[in-house]
Amino acid sequence: MDNIKALLPVIKAAMLDKKANQIRILDISKISSIADYFVITNGDNVNQVQAIVDGVEEALSKLGHHPRAIEGYRSAGWILMDYGDIVVNVFSKEDRLFFDLERIWKDGIPVDVDTDEVK
């Protein structure tokens, strides 16, 4: 898979498999140089947050994509997975509300990977 955008449905499916909540994908390529996409979700507890991260890592590793870094796994309040052009953010409910990445990156363009169209 040369097209990085083709990984977004894989990430979303892995998250859904672990019952992730409120998955949001933002195209930030026009407003940031750190990545092209942010994927944001949350789990209901520490075990679920870690399971979501494990599921994403497993699904992408099967396709030959490995994270450059994973930060915050032990505390599981906010786990960041750096895949270069895609940054996956998995939060606890409380930390998602506190950090509110959707507000910070409000100029990002929501991406609907189910239809492969930008909303």
Secondary structure, DSSP 8 states (H G I E B T S, - for coil): ---GGGGHHHHHHHHHHTT-EEEEEEE-TTT-SS-SEEEEEEESSHHHHHHHHHHHHHHHHHTT---SEEE-TTT-SEEEEE-SSEEEEEEEHHHHHHH-HHHHTTTSEEEETTTTEE-
